[in-house]
Amino acid sequence: MGNAIIEITQLSKRYDTPEGAYTALHDVNLSIEEGTIFGIIGLSGAGKSTLVRCINGLEPISGGTVNVLGQSVPDLSAKQLRQLRKSIGMVFQQYNLMPSRTVEGNVALALRHSGLSSAEKRDKTRKLLSLVGLEQHAESHPSQLSGGQQQRVAIARALANNPRILLLDEATSALDPDTTKTILKLVKRLNRELHLTIIVVTHQMDVVKSICSHVAVIDHGTIVEQGEAFDVFANPQAELTRRFVGDYTGLNHVIETLRSQGTTAGINSNGQLIHMSYANKTVAEGLVSAVTERFHVIVNILFASLDIVDGYPLGSIVAQYSGDPEHIRQALDYLRDKGIRITAVQTDSEENTVESAATTTDAASNTTASTPKEHIA
Ligand SMILES: Nc1ncnc2c1ncn2[C@@H]1O[C@H](COP(=O)(O)OP(=O)(O)OP(=O)(O)O)[C@@H](O)[C@H]1O
């Protein structure tokens, strides 16, 4: 981990509207380390774009501090702000390319105040296009390119002034899943090869899961949870985060089905429905047979999934446990000892966490505690 490249404390932002002041951001605290890929996820209207605009100085703040690259953004002059913005490359959902210019012309446009000669600009533009895999399309116009290719041009343009931070604002939201994957792969490579700090503003958990090392969840202008992406997925605390994660993994759908059609879904009224999540592949192997044999309980698996979050495997199982209640309790204690997070699923209300020693939350900072994990190649 390096130093914080962006440090935000107690940020608030109010907009004056005809109906009165509207608070779009409230007491936002964020620390983004250099070299990380940091996701900011929230529903529409949560305040994501406002936060981005406060970071790059496009919006005056109402309170708190915003430090970017060691500079206090609200205190910068117009000239200093222009300079700072050169260090922050921006990519948006709608590519924002000039239709009348070629691909090369679009990228070169970002170099117009660079002081480079025409030959140097041409050389740099070609290098940037090669970096994003578009060297063959330098002479094409944006209309001749696919959405994914246009977004690559926008990324090349955003990199023209050698920024230290790349800010992607819903950059993959208009793309199909396959194209999204290739763009995310490119973003990950840029992070690695250029040691760029990347901020990914999104409403898609899939994007966070694929490339982010850290994530902050924003809800109605407040950061409700933040931490390492894996920990947030493994042990979501805030209601909105649980919804995002559960919707993404399919767990919410399963629980809904069990709630509405429990008997038809094959569960009986005597068993206990348990959600198990685990971070360690080897522990999960043989999980069911171990507790079945050892504690003489019947484990009926209703749902299982395995995901890779930021390069780490994360498994999830919903199962019905039947048998002697004392044996079930012992079986669950045993699993907990093995580092598996155990949650009782209520079919008539919300899930309740059955106390788990391995996972705790620092409620004061809305930070999810670290979960042991096992990296895969
Ligand atoms: N200039 C403005 N004047 C008044 N209210 C604004 C202004 N800009 C944004 N808002 C309000 O602030 C809230 C946050 O908006 P913001 O655009 O930051 O959300 P968002 O999370 O980026 O949403 P989306 O994903 O839909 O772009 C919204 O309720 C919005 O209506």
The ligand as an SDF file (V2000), in Angstrom:
LIG
                    3D

 31 33  0  0  0  0  0  0  0  0999 V2000
  -26.9050   20.9400   -9.8440 N   0  0  0  0  0  0  0  0  0  0  0  0
  -27.7660   20.3470   -9.0290 C   0  0  0  0  0  0  0  0  0  0  0  0
  -28.7440   21.0610   -8.4060 N   0  0  0  0  0  0  0  0  0  0  0  0
  -29.6010   20.4700   -7.5570 C   0  0  0  0  0  0  0  0  0  0  0  0
  -29.5900   19.1480   -7.2440 N   0  0  0  0  0  0  0  0  0  0  0  0
  -28.6580   18.3850   -7.8380 C   0  0  0  0  0  0  0  0  0  0  0  0
  -27.7110   18.9340   -8.7530 C   0  0  0  0  0  0  0  0  0  0  0  0
  -26.9010   17.9270   -9.1780 N   0  0  0  0  0  0  0  0  0  0  0  0
  -27.3290   16.8050   -8.5610 C   0  0  0  0  0  0  0  0  0  0  0  0
  -28.3800   17.0690   -7.7590 N   0  0  0  0  0  0  0  0  0  0  0  0
  -29.1090   16.1220   -6.8980 C   0  0  0  0  0  0  0  0  0  0  0  0
  -28.1730   15.5020   -6.0310 O   0  0  0  0  0  0  0  0  0  0  0  0
  -28.4720   14.1090   -5.8860 C   0  0  0  0  0  0  0  0  0  0  0  0
  -27.2490   13.2930   -6.2850 C   0  0  0  0  0  0  0  0  0  0  0  0
  -27.0720   13.4300   -7.6860 O   0  0  0  0  0  0  0  0  0  0  0  0
  -25.8550   12.7330   -8.4420 P   0  0  0  0  0  0  0  0  0  0  0  0
  -25.9750   13.1000   -9.8920 O   0  0  0  0  0  0  0  0  0  0  0  0
  -24.6060   13.0570   -7.7610 O   0  0  0  0  0  0  0  0  0  0  0  0
  -26.2160   11.1980   -8.2310 O   0  0  0  0  0  0  0  0  0  0  0  0
  -25.6190    9.8980   -8.9470 P   0  0  0  0  0  0  0  0  0  0  0  0
  -25.4070    8.8970   -7.8870 O   0  0  0  0  0  0  0  0  0  0  0  0
  -24.4460   10.2740   -9.7810 O   0  0  0  0  0  0  0  0  0  0  0  0
  -26.8240    9.4720   -9.8910 O   0  0  0  0  0  0  0  0  0  0  0  0
  -26.7880    8.7840  -11.3500 P   0  0  0  0  0  0  0  0  0  0  0  0
  -26.1780    7.4330  -11.1730 O   0  0  0  0  0  0  0  0  0  0  0  0
  -28.2250    8.7390  -11.7390 O   0  0  0  0  0  0  0  0  0  0  0  0
  -25.9570    9.6870  -12.2240 O   0  0  0  0  0  0  0  0  0  0  0  0
  -29.6740   13.8260   -6.7590 C   0  0  0  0  0  0  0  0  0  0  0  0
  -30.8360   13.8320   -5.9490 O   0  0  0  0  0  0  0  0  0  0  0  0
  -29.7120   14.9900   -7.7260 C   0  0  0  0  0  0  0  0  0  0  0  0
  -31.0260   15.3070   -8.1190 O   0  0  0  0  0  0  0  0  0  0  0  0
  1  2  1  0
  2  3  1  0
  2  7  2  0
  3  4  2  0
  4  5  1  0
  5  6  2  0
  6  7  1  0
  6 10  1  0
  7  8  1  0
  8  9  2  0
  9 10  1  0
 10 11  1  0
 11 12  1  0
 11 30  1  0
 12 13  1  0
 13 14  1  0
 13 28  1  0
 14 15  1  0
 15 16  1  0
 16 17  2  0
 16 18  1  0
 16 19  1  0
 19 20  1  0
 20 21  2  0
 20 22  1  0
 20 23  1  0
 23 24  1  0
 24 25  2  0
 24 26  1  0
 24 27  1  0
 28 29  1  0
 28 30  1  0
 30 31  1  0
M  END
$$$$
